[in-house]
Amino acid sequence: MNGNLRLFDKWKAFCYTGSMEKAAKKRPYSVFWRIVLIIAGGLLIADTLFVLTRCYVNLGVIMPAVIGAPLLLIGLFLPLFVKLSRKSRLFRAAAFLVSLAYLLFGVLFAVTTGLMLISSASPAPNADAVIVLGSGIRGDHPSLTLKYRLDAALDYLKESPDSLVIVSGGQGPDEIVSEASVMKKYLVSHGVDPDRVIEEDRSESTQENFEFSKAIVDERLGSGARVVFVTTRFHVFRAERVAAKLGISAEGVPAKGVWYITLNDYLRECAAITAYLLRGDI
């Protein structure tokens, strides 16, 4: 019986690598990478499933699952994929392209994340105007992301008593009021003079935030006014460059993000920066 078991083990090793000697050398590495791929893929899919219970569906929410699903499948079926790659040139080419895609995305994500992180220094106080960029709302209350932006605006305004405030955000298809109205209500409820807060309630994108807000600044303060804007830290880099493209010299006041969607925010922003660069918008 023991002899049969040993023979079966040798047969399995031979089938796996083509020789018992190679199997002994390569199997530990194969097992290691299988574990790494399965864990990484499973965690990325779990991230999407968890965030879906707390946020609306968007690109940043689904990206971890899109990235993780192939990793999980490769990890689960790595021995089969190794055999197929040895037998088929087409399969080897496909495996190479998949590996290259992950490598290039990893480099792109690292570069864009670095740009986001180095663009998060706070500007000096006492700007002439502070533009608060909108985010989502829940009914007539700010989402947690928007609340953090408004809290960062309040901190800046405490040091800048003469700054005009423009809250910028329109009404989305699933929103009962404009983001600007919710933002103004929040600021006023925390002690900001309502006459100091101007609503810009038409914008539906970062570019429109700045376009419509600039018109208000130029009308109220003139074209030479010093402007800062408030947004979440990961968004400062792109927002600054969108503003510059429109001829607005504005520095960003970074607000903290929601911790459990940090990965989702940075993945989505990586895609947004890439798209804006390709279109020439920044």
Secondary structure, DSSP 8 states (H G I E B T S, - for coil): -HHHHHHHHHHHHHHHHSSHHHHHHHHHHHHHHHHHHHHHHHHHHHHHHHHHTTS---HHHHHHHHHHHHHHHHHHTHHHHHHHHHH-HHHHHHHHHHHHHHHHHHHHHHHHHHHHHHT-----S--SEEEEE---EETTEE-HHHHHHHHHHHHHHHH-TT-EEEEE----TT-SS-HHHHHHHHHHHTT--GGGEEEE----SHHHHHHHHHHHHHHHH-TT--EEEEEEGGGHHHHHHHHHHTT--EEEEEE---GGGHHHHHHHHHHHHHHHHHHT--
